[in-house]
């Protein structure tokens, strides 16, 4: 009985953070996603000491234990489009390799032209 109450209480904390974030984003018309703001609220509550991580463990432990199951549908969905991926493999490779490399190169060049150096 006590385990069930701890689970419900910890789940209520998580849902409360998400609900508060949804309320804040709707009230102030923020473009920030509510789940991200909910995580920031939860982080703030944990850092301030209002809640401790042991209070969230009863509901977070099962979620983390079975989190891999949430990614299986996405992986199966990718398999349905293998023909398209193989057709555009060169484009995918260039986007995944060249774009980050170009971004790092340009950032380094621009940063080296700055006035302030360490």
Rosetta constraint file for C-alpha pairs under 8 A:
AtomPair CA 1 CA 5 HARMONIC 6.45 0.50
AtomPair CA 2 CA 6 HARMONIC 6.23 0.50
AtomPair CA 3 CA 7 HARMONIC 6.18 0.50
AtomPair CA 3 CA 58 HARMONIC 7.84 0.50
AtomPair CA 4 CA 8 HARMONIC 6.16 0.50
AtomPair CA 5 CA 9 HARMONIC 6.04 0.50
AtomPair CA 6 CA 10 HARMONIC 6.08 0.50
AtomPair CA 6 CA 55 HARMONIC 7.74 0.50
AtomPair CA 6 CA 58 HARMONIC 6.38 0.50
AtomPair CA 7 CA 11 HARMONIC 6.05 0.50
AtomPair CA 7 CA 58 HARMONIC 4.94 0.50
AtomPair CA 7 CA 59 HARMONIC 5.30 0.50
AtomPair CA 8 CA 12 HARMONIC 5.98 0.50
AtomPair CA 8 CA 59 HARMONIC 7.67 0.50
AtomPair CA 9 CA 13 HARMONIC 6.40 0.50
AtomPair CA 10 CA 14 HARMONIC 6.54 0.50
AtomPair CA 10 CA 55 HARMONIC 5.98 0.50
AtomPair CA 10 CA 56 HARMONIC 4.78 0.50
AtomPair CA 10 CA 57 HARMONIC 7.28 0.50
AtomPair CA 10 CA 58 HARMONIC 6.41 0.50
AtomPair CA 10 CA 59 HARMONIC 5.74 0.50
AtomPair CA 11 CA 15 HARMONIC 6.11 0.50
AtomPair CA 11 CA 56 HARMONIC 7.40 0.50
AtomPair CA 11 CA 59 HARMONIC 5.57 0.50
AtomPair CA 12 CA 16 HARMONIC 5.71 0.50
AtomPair CA 13 CA 17 HARMONIC 6.25 0.50
AtomPair CA 13 CA 56 HARMONIC 7.57 0.50
AtomPair CA 14 CA 18 HARMONIC 6.46 0.50
AtomPair CA 14 CA 42 HARMONIC 7.54 0.50
AtomPair CA 14 CA 56 HARMONIC 7.85 0.50
AtomPair CA 15 CA 19 HARMONIC 5.97 0.50
AtomPair CA 16 CA 20 HARMONIC 5.99 0.50
AtomPair CA 17 CA 21 HARMONIC 6.15 0.50
AtomPair CA 17 CA 38 HARMONIC 5.05 0.50
AtomPair CA 17 CA 39 HARMONIC 7.41 0.50
AtomPair CA 17 CA 41 HARMONIC 6.28 0.50
AtomPair CA 17 CA 42 HARMONIC 6.14 0.50
AtomPair CA 18 CA 22 HARMONIC 6.17 0.50
AtomPair CA 18 CA 34 HARMONIC 6.79 0.50
AtomPair CA 18 CA 35 HARMONIC 6.02 0.50
AtomPair CA 18 CA 37 HARMONIC 7.76 0.50
AtomPair CA 18 CA 38 HARMONIC 4.64 0.50
AtomPair CA 18 CA 39 HARMONIC 7.66 0.50
AtomPair CA 19 CA 23 HARMONIC 6.16 0.50
AtomPair CA 19 CA 38 HARMONIC 7.71 0.50
AtomPair CA 20 CA 24 HARMONIC 6.14 0.50
AtomPair CA 20 CA 38 HARMONIC 7.11 0.50
AtomPair CA 21 CA 25 HARMONIC 6.09 0.50
AtomPair CA 21 CA 34 HARMONIC 5.14 0.50
AtomPair CA 21 CA 35 HARMONIC 7.00 0.50
AtomPair CA 21 CA 37 HARMONIC 5.53 0.50
AtomPair CA 21 CA 38 HARMONIC 4.90 0.50
AtomPair CA 21 CA 41 HARMONIC 7.52 0.50
AtomPair CA 22 CA 26 HARMONIC 6.04 0.50
AtomPair CA 22 CA 34 HARMONIC 5.07 0.50
AtomPair CA 22 CA 35 HARMONIC 7.76 0.50
AtomPair CA 22 CA 38 HARMONIC 7.83 0.50
AtomPair CA 23 CA 27 HARMONIC 5.94 0.50
AtomPair CA 24 CA 28 HARMONIC 6.00 0.50
AtomPair CA 24 CA 29 HARMONIC 7.92 0.50
AtomPair CA 24 CA 30 HARMONIC 7.80 0.50
AtomPair CA 25 CA 29 HARMONIC 5.35 0.50
AtomPair CA 25 CA 30 HARMONIC 4.80 0.50
AtomPair CA 25 CA 31 HARMONIC 7.33 0.50
AtomPair CA 25 CA 32 HARMONIC 7.09 0.50
AtomPair CA 25 CA 33 HARMONIC 7.66 0.50
AtomPair CA 25 CA 34 HARMONIC 6.28 0.50
AtomPair CA 26 CA 30 HARMONIC 6.94 0.50
AtomPair CA 32 CA 36 HARMONIC 7.25 0.50
AtomPair CA 32 CA 37 HARMONIC 7.00 0.50
AtomPair CA 33 CA 37 HARMONIC 6.48 0.50
AtomPair CA 34 CA 38 HARMONIC 5.96 0.50
AtomPair CA 35 CA 39 HARMONIC 6.22 0.50
AtomPair CA 36 CA 40 HARMONIC 6.38 0.50
AtomPair CA 37 CA 41 HARMONIC 6.16 0.50
AtomPair CA 38 CA 42 HARMONIC 6.12 0.50
AtomPair CA 39 CA 43 HARMONIC 5.99 0.50
AtomPair CA 40 CA 44 HARMONIC 6.09 0.50
AtomPair CA 41 CA 45 HARMONIC 6.22 0.50
AtomPair CA 42 CA 46 HARMONIC 6.15 0.50
AtomPair CA 43 CA 47 HARMONIC 6.04 0.50
AtomPair CA 44 CA 48 HARMONIC 5.96 0.50
AtomPair CA 45 CA 49 HARMONIC 6.31 0.50
AtomPair CA 45 CA 50 HARMONIC 5.42 0.50
AtomPair CA 45 CA 51 HARMONIC 5.90 0.50
AtomPair CA 46 CA 50 HARMONIC 6.25 0.50
AtomPair CA 46 CA 51 HARMONIC 5.18 0.50
AtomPair CA 46 CA 52 HARMONIC 5.79 0.50
AtomPair CA 46 CA 53 HARMONIC 6.95 0.50
AtomPair CA 51 CA 55 HARMONIC 6.63 0.50
AtomPair CA 52 CA 56 HARMONIC 7.30 0.50
AtomPair CA 53 CA 57 HARMONIC 6.31 0.50
AtomPair CA 54 CA 58 HARMONIC 7.86 0.50
AtomPair CA 56 CA 60 HARMONIC 6.02 0.50
AtomPair CA 57 CA 61 HARMONIC 5.48 0.50
AtomPair CA 58 CA 62 HARMONIC 7.46 0.50
AtomPair CA 59 CA 63 HARMONIC 6.72 0.50
AtomPair CA 60 CA 64 HARMONIC 6.06 0.50
AtomPair CA 61 CA 65 HARMONIC 6.03 0.50
AtomPair CA 62 CA 66 HARMONIC 6.29 0.50
AtomPair CA 63 CA 67 HARMONIC 5.85 0.50
AtomPair CA 66 CA 70 HARMONIC 7.57 0.50
AtomPair CA 67 CA 71 HARMONIC 7.38 0.50
AtomPair CA 68 CA 72 HARMONIC 6.90 0.50
AtomPair CA 69 CA 73 HARMONIC 8.00 0.50
AtomPair CA 71 CA 75 HARMONIC 6.46 0.50
AtomPair CA 72 CA 76 HARMONIC 6.19 0.50
AtomPair CA 73 CA 77 HARMONIC 6.05 0.50
AtomPair CA 74 CA 78 HARMONIC 6.39 0.50
AtomPair CA 75 CA 79 HARMONIC 6.62 0.50
AtomPair CA 76 CA 80 HARMONIC 6.82 0.50
AtomPair CA 77 CA 81 HARMONIC 7.24 0.50
AtomPair CA 78 CA 82 HARMONIC 6.69 0.50
AtomPair CA 81 CA 85 HARMONIC 6.36 0.50
AtomPair CA 82 CA 86 HARMONIC 6.07 0.50
AtomPair CA 83 CA 87 HARMONIC 6.15 0.50
AtomPair CA 84 CA 88 HARMONIC 6.30 0.50
AtomPair CA 85 CA 89 HARMONIC 5.60 0.50
AtomPair CA 85 CA 92 HARMONIC 7.77 0.50
AtomPair CA 88 CA 92 HARMONIC 6.30 0.50
AtomPair CA 89 CA 93 HARMONIC 6.03 0.50
AtomPair CA 90 CA 94 HARMONIC 6.08 0.50
AtomPair CA 91 CA 95 HARMONIC 6.11 0.50
AtomPair CA 92 CA 96 HARMONIC 6.04 0.50
AtomPair CA 93 CA 97 HARMONIC 5.92 0.50
AtomPair CA 93 CA 98 HARMONIC 7.83 0.50
AtomPair CA 94 CA 98 HARMONIC 5.08 0.50
AtomPair CA 94 CA 99 HARMONIC 7.08 0.50
AtomPair CA 95 CA 99 HARMONIC 5.36 0.50
AtomPair CA 95 CA 100 HARMONIC 7.88 0.50
AtomPair CA 96 CA 100 HARMONIC 6.87 0.50
AtomPair CA 97 CA 101 HARMONIC 6.26 0.50
AtomPair CA 98 CA 102 HARMONIC 5.86 0.50
AtomPair CA 99 CA 103 HARMONIC 6.08 0.50
AtomPair CA 100 CA 104 HARMONIC 6.13 0.50
AtomPair CA 101 CA 105 HARMONIC 6.11 0.50
AtomPair CA 102 CA 106 HARMONIC 6.07 0.50
AtomPair CA 103 CA 107 HARMONIC 6.01 0.50
AtomPair CA 104 CA 108 HARMONIC 6.08 0.50
AtomPair CA 105 CA 109 HARMONIC 6.21 0.50
AtomPair CA 106 CA 110 HARMONIC 6.06 0.50
AtomPair CA 107 CA 111 HARMONIC 5.93 0.50
AtomPair CA 108 CA 112 HARMONIC 6.04 0.50
AtomPair CA 109 CA 113 HARMONIC 6.53 0.50
AtomPair CA 110 CA 114 HARMONIC 6.72 0.50
